[in-house]
């Protein structure tokens, strides 16, 4: 299988991809730093023709199982459904006869179900009699926004689910060949959902479901580490999987009555535990879970992400004095260093009247520290105050045991400033 790019987000190297890597790095650290512990988790899969000409010729048995509920959206998904190569069985599952009638071709295997349990019962109840006839299976479903404010978010999420699973005929065959070539691969999931103002994704994907997911894992007799500090990457009940990796999920003989009646809560139900359990089921079976990304989704997603991160960088700089990635890594240490320095000094002064001084002032505001003055080497050309704080020359600074200086200048000037401080017998200072 040809992978356009497999990226270890923790180890960016290519200078010519600097802008993109900044996005990757920041996004990884802020959104998925607690859950991305797997090497080469994200793979951008080629949609170009590779070695498999026909599924049957490769000795592969595969099926795509599709749950549909919203009549008005069926046309949205037809483009992707038509991408499914010959040789792959297609199951259409729905509680609505009107939707099933949309699929008239003999190629479709149509299954009517109760709506209780929604997409989860479609997978665990309806699909149970036939899913293990296949080596590999894709499960996917439709999705609808709950209010107009969610429209853009859901639009991107739907593209995420369907594009990253069923982008094109060649994309699908390349996914299947990757399973054939990599015997450790158990499941591909789509990129985790994201929206700039959806704080839940920043804090993790557990929601109110850590406890019920853990209980479900015990019920399924899973022997894997499930930590509240490492949220699951698999969400949305959408995936390509090696069916043998799913066997424990069906150890329970699921029934419709196992799921709550409509309307169900947005969080905390057995449905929400099931959609978070997949990666642990697969890992328990001895396989890896990876994130599949199509090139078309990657292009759209990172265009959106670039705008969001541009705003984020500006906000971080304006409010916290964070200018680059190294500032993010060092922020906590820097915060504690200044806080400790203030504990032993009643009065704090800053050395330098430039940009790093202003960055340091922002941290001082976070810590509720009010510097008494700004110290500079030479008064010539310097301003009289910085944000209302008076600027004085180092000769005018009166040293005392209760006065400390934070040297807030860029690194190339630090050695020179330290020499100036020592020349003036000032030794109570720290570097910002």
N, C-alpha and C positions, 0 to 999 in steps of 0.2 A: 504493500500500500504506500502510496506517495502522500506524505504529510507536507503541506505547504510550509508550516512552521510549528514545531513543538517547542514551547517556551517554558523554561524553568524561571518563574517570575522572581525568584529570590536571587538569581544570578545573572542579571543583564550584562551583556558584553559588547554588543555591536554599536559602535559610535555613530554609524550612519542611521541608526534607528533611535537616536537619543530622544526625540520628542515622543515617540510612541512608547518607549520604555519608561519614560517619566510617568505617563498615564498608567501603564501596567504596574509600576512600582507603587505609586500612591494608592491606586485602587486596591491593590492587593493588601497593603498595609492597613488601610482604613476600613476596608469592608470584609476582608477574608483572612486577616492575619491569624485568627484563632482556629480556623478550620482547614486551612491549606497546609497540611503536613505531608502531602504526597508529592513525590517527585514527578515532574512532567504531567501535572494534573490536567492542564489545558492543551487540547490539540486542535489545530485548524486543519480540517480534512479537505482534501482536494475534491472538486466536482468535475475533474477531467477523467476521461476514460482510462482505466488501468487494465489489469490483466484479465479480469472476469468478463467474458462476453455474454454469458447466460448463467443464471443462478443454478439451474438444473445441471449444467455441465460441470459445475464445481462440486457437485455432491452435497450441496447445502439445502437444507429445508428451513424455510423461514416464513413468517407471517407478520402482517401488520394488523393490529387490533385497534379499531377506532371507535370511541364513544362520542356520540353526537346528541345534543339536546336542543339546541337553538335553531329553529327552522330557518330563520332569516340569515344565518351565518353559513349555511351549508356551501353556498357558492364560493365563499372565501377559501375553503379548504380543498375544493376540487382540484385546484392547480397542483397542490402537493400530492393529493391522492393519485392523480394521473402520472406522477413521477415514479410510482412504485413499479419496478421492473416485472416483466413476465417471469413466472416461476415462483413468485411470492404470493401466497394466499392473502386475501384481504377480507377481514371481518368488519362489518358495520353493525354496531350495537347501539340501540336506542330504545327508550320507552315510548317513542312516538312513531306510529305507523306512517304519518306524513313524511317523516325523514327517511324511513326505510324505502318508501316508494320512489324516492329520488334516485336510488341506485338500482337501475333496471337491468344492467348487464349481468350475464350469468357468471361473470368473474367474481362478483361480490357474494359473500356468504353473510346473510342477514340474520341477526338475532334480536328478538324483542325481549325487553326486560322490564322489571319493576324499576321505578325511579329511585326507590329507597336505596341509599348508599351511593347514588350518583355514579361517577366514573370508577370509584373504588370497588363497588360491588360488580360493575361490569368486568373488571379485571379478576376479582377474586371468586366471584360466584359464576357469572356467565362463561368466562373463559376457562374455568378449571377443567371442564371435560376434554378440551382439545389443545390446550397450550403446550403440553409436554409431548405432543406429536412432532414438534419442531425443534431444530437445533437452536434457532435464534428467533426472537420475537421483538417487535416494536409495539409499545402501547402508547397511545396518544389520544387526546380529547380536545373538545372545543372549550372556549372560555369567553365570558362576557363581563363587561364592566358593570359595577353596581350603581354608579352615578356618573354624571357627565364629567366630573373632575378627574375620573380615572381613565378617560377615553384614550389619551395618548399613552399612558402607562400600559394599559391592557393591549393596545395595538402593538407596542414593542414586545410585550411578553408573548403574545400569540405568534409573532414572527420568530421570536426566540425559540419557542417550542417546536413549531412546524418546520422552520427553515433549518434548524440544527439537527433535526431528525430525518427530514424528507426533502432536502433541498433539490435534488435532481436524481435521475436514474443512476448516473455515474457516482454521485455522492453516496447513494444507498449501497451500491455494490462495493464501493471502497470501504464503507463501514463494515460490511460483512467480511470482506477480505482481511480487514484488520483483526477481526475476531479469529479468523483462520490462522493468521500469521503469529498472533500473540496469544499463547495459551493461558497467560495470566490475566487477560482482560475478561472481566465478567459483565460489565455494564458501562454504557455511555449514557450520560444524562445531559440535558441542555444547560446552557449557562444559567447560573442562579438569577432569580428576578432582581431587578434593580430599578429604583427611581430615586432621583436626588433628594426628594423630600420624604421618602419612606425610611424613617429612622430605624425601623425594625431590622432592615437588612444590614445596617451598619453594626448593630448590636448582636446580630446573629439571626438564625432562622428557626430557633426553637419556638418563639412565641410563648404560648401557655402549654407547650406540648412535651417538655422534657420528661415529666413524671409519667404521663400516659405512654410515651414512646418506650421508656425504660420498662414499664410493666408489660408492654407488648413483646419486647425483646425477651423477657423472662418467660412469657407464655410460649414463645416460639423456640425456647431453649437455645438462644444465641450466646455464643461464647466470644464476645468481642468487647472491647472497651468503648463504652458510651459515656462521654463526659459532657457536662453542662458547659464547660469552657471551650468545647470544640463542636460547634453546631454542624448539622448535616449539610452536605453539599447537594444531595439529591432532594429535590422538592418539585412538586407539581404533578407527580404520578405520570411522568412522561420519560420514556427511556427506550434504548435498544439494549437487549440483554441476552446472555447465554442462558437458556432456559434451565439447565441443570443447576445454575447458581441461585435459582429462585425456589427450589424445592421446599425449603423449610417454611417459606411464606405460606405454602399450601398445606402445612402440617395440621393446621386447624381446618376443619371442614366448614368453611365460611357459609353463612346463610344470610338472607336479606334481613332477618330480624336482629342480626348482630350490629346493624347500623341504625342510627336514630331516624325517627320520622321527620319529614319536612314540617316547618322550616328548621334548619339546623343552625347552630351557632357558627360564627366566623372562625372560631378557634377553640381548641380544647376537646374536640370530639375524637372518637376512634378513627374517623376518616383522616384527621390531621396527623394522628400517630402513624397510620399506615404509610402516608406519603413521605414520612421521614425515616421509615424503617428500612427502605430498600437497600441503601448502601451497607447497612450492618448485616442484612441477610446475605448479600453478595460477599462481603468480607468474611463472614463466618464460613462460607463455602470455600474459602481459600482464593478468592479472586479480587482483582482491583477494580475500582470505579474511577472513570475518567470523564472529563467534560468535553463533549464534541461541539465544535464551533464551525459553522459554514463561513466561507469568505464573505458572502453578501451580508450576513448578520454582523460579522466582525466590523465591516466597513460602516454600517449604519450605527452600530452601538458605540464605536469609538468616536464617531463624529459627535454624537450626543454627549458622550462622556468627556470629550475634550472641552466642550462648553461648560459643563458642570464643574470640571476640575479647575478651569480658568477662574471661575467665580470663587471656588474653594480656596485656591492659592491666594487670591486677592484678600479674601476674608481672613485667612490665617495670618497674612502679613499685617493687615490693618489692625487686627485685634491682639495677636500674640507675638508679632515680630518674627514670624517664621517665613524665611525666604526660600529655602530649598530643602531637599530631602534630608540632608545632614542635620538641619535644624529640627526636623521631626524626630529623628532618632535621638538627638541630644536634649530634647525639650525637658523631659522629666528630670534628668540629671541636672540640667541647668537651673531648673526651678528650685530643686532641693538645695543646690549649692548656694544660691542667693538667699534662700530662706534661712539656712544655717548661718550664713554670714551676717544676716540682720540680727540673729539672736544674740550675737556677741558684740554687736556695735549699735549704739543708740542712733548714730547719724550715718547715713549712707551718701557718698558722693560717687558720681560717675566720671570716668576719664574719657574724653573725646566728645566732640559735638557733632559727629556725623551720623550716618544712617544706622550704624550699630548701636550708637547711643540711644537713638529713638526706638530701636528694637528692644533694648534693655529696659527702657522706660515702660514699654507695654507690659513686660513681665512684672515690673515693679508694681504696676497698677493692679495686676492679677493678685499679687501678694499683699496689696494694701501698704506698700512701701512708698514714702514720699521723700525722694532724694533732696538733700539740702543744697546741692550745687553741682555744677558741671565744671570739671577741671580740664584745662587745656595747657599745652606746652608754651604757647605764645599767643598773646592777645591780638597780634596783628592779623587782620583779615577775619577774625572770628566774630560771631554775633554776640550780642550782650546777654541773650537768654535762649533757652531751648524749652518751648512749651511753658514759659513763665518761670523756669528755674534759672537762677543767675549763673552766668559763666564767669569763672575766675581763673587766673593763671596759676600754675603749680607753685610759683614763688609765694603767692598769697594764701596758699592752703596751710592752715595751722593743724599740725598733726597732734593727735591725742589718742589715748588707749580706746576711747569710745567712738572714734571716727574711722570708718573704713572706706576704701575706694574700690569700685568695680571698674576694671579696665575694659571699656566697651569700644574697641576699635577692631578693624579687620586684622587678620592674622599677620600680614606683612609688616604692620606697624607696631606690633606688640613688643618685639625685642627693643625697639627704639624707646618706647614708652617706659618699659621696665628700667632701662638704663637711666632715664630721666628721673624716675621715682627714687632709685637708689642713690643717684647723685644728690638728691634733695633729702636723703635719709628718711624716706617714706617706705615703710615695709609692711604696712597693714593693708594689703590689697589682694584681690583675686582677679582672674581673667574671665571675661564673659564668653 
